[in-house]
Amino acid sequence: MKNRLALIFFLFLLLLSCKKNELENKTLDLGQIRVQVPINWKSFSRQGYDSAVGVITNGKDELLYDYGWYAYDFKKETSATYIRTITTISNKPALIVQPKEKGQGLIGVYIEADSLNKLAIYGQDIQDESTVLKIFASVKL
């Protein structure tokens, strides 16, 4: 009986430690932008000519970011196949698009940072859309 209680207690502690790791976040500093991502996500900058561009990834899902004058504004993603949500992120108007069929299409956020600069973060066929939406909501300009 004592061993059984010890085993149950150990399994309970193991379950709690797994949950804690899932909830841990870190801040990625992408120059003009900061985002909160799960601890296992990383960022890589790429060569941009007129903007700051790069990738945020966990090895499975990949988000591209573009901060500059000509960031993609998701005008081609219509309400026929996408959910288009107007919201506020970092005290700026923002547009979030996500496919009506989860994991099948583009998911992204577009924010006009100021009169010149825009931010687009987007990914294709993302499996963990809820995590990506949390990343979008965490954007700080």
Helices and strands as residue ranges (DSSP letters): H 2-23, E 25-29, E 34-38, E 42-46, E 51-57, E 62-68, E 82-89, E 92-99, E 106-112, E 118-124, H 129-137
